[in-house]
Amino acid sequence: MMYGMEEEPIKQFRTTLKTVIKNLSELENIDVAKLNETVEDAYAGYNFDGEDEVILHDTWPDITQDGQYQLNSKVDHENAYEFTLYITVNCGKATITNVL
């Protein structure tokens, strides 16, 4: 412990939209049962006008079958940007191939 010096609080920086896109783009081989939770985690630290709850639009369809899907996600704010996630599912594992 250092005497005579005040400890500064740890600064917590806000996550940017660019970071959210990067986080989403890096999701590979995610168990489809955990995909919703993993996508929500990719938004950690991001908020839009004080809102940070993530909604996975229109209740994501069942994506347990192999194939390609387009699913939407956004922060629960009427003016927040909505992402289209291009997802490939193979053998119960999901990979995000593009984020628009």
N, C-alpha and C positions, 0 to 999 in steps of 0.2 A: 504494500500500500504506500502510496506517495503522500507524504504529509505536506500541508500548506498549498496543495493544488486542489481545486474543485474539479470533480468529475463532470464532464459535459454529458448531457443526455445523448443517447444514440439517435442520430437523425434517421428517420425513416422516409425514404423517398417514394413518391407516388409512381406507380407503374404507368408507363405510357402505352398508348394504343399500339405503337410499333412493337413493344415488348410482348403484348398480348398476341399479336399476329405471329411473332417469332415463336412464342411458347406453343401456340396451336399448331404451327407448321412442323414443329419437331416431334409431335406425337406419333409414335410408331409402335406397332405390335401391342396395342392396348386390348386387354380382355374386353369384349363387347359389353359384358355385364358392368364394367367399371368405367365405360366411356363417358357417361354423363358426368360423373364425379370428377374424372380427369380433365374434361373440358372446363368445368367450373373452376378447378384448381389453376388452370392456365390464365384465368382472369385475376388471380390473387393480387391484391394491392391496387387494382384499377377501379376507378369509379367515374361516373359521368354525372356531373352536377350533384354530387353527394350520394348518388345511388350506386350501390355495388352488388346488388343481387343479380345473379345471372339467370336469364331465362333461356331455355332451350325450346325454341318456338314451336307452337302447335303440337306439343307432346310428340317427341320424336317417335317415328315408327319403329316397329320391331325390326332390328337389323341383324338378326342372328343368322340369316342366310348369307352365303358368300355372294358377293356382288359389289356394285358401286352405288353410293348413295350421296344425296345432297341434303344436308341438314343445316338449319339456321340456329344461330345463337347470338345473344346480345345482352347488354346490361338492361335491367328493367326500367327504362326511361324512354318516354315517347320520342325523344330526339337523338337517342344513342344510335351509333352505327350498328347495323345488323350484318353479321358475317354469314356467308354461305361457306360451309365446310364440305369439301369434296372428300369423301371417305371411301376407302376400299376395304372390304371385309374378306378375309381368307382364313378358313379354319378357326373361326371364332375370335380372331384377332383383327382389330381395326387400325388402320393407318390413315392419317389425314394427308392427302396428296396435294391439296391446294386450299388456300384461304382467300376468298374474295369478299 
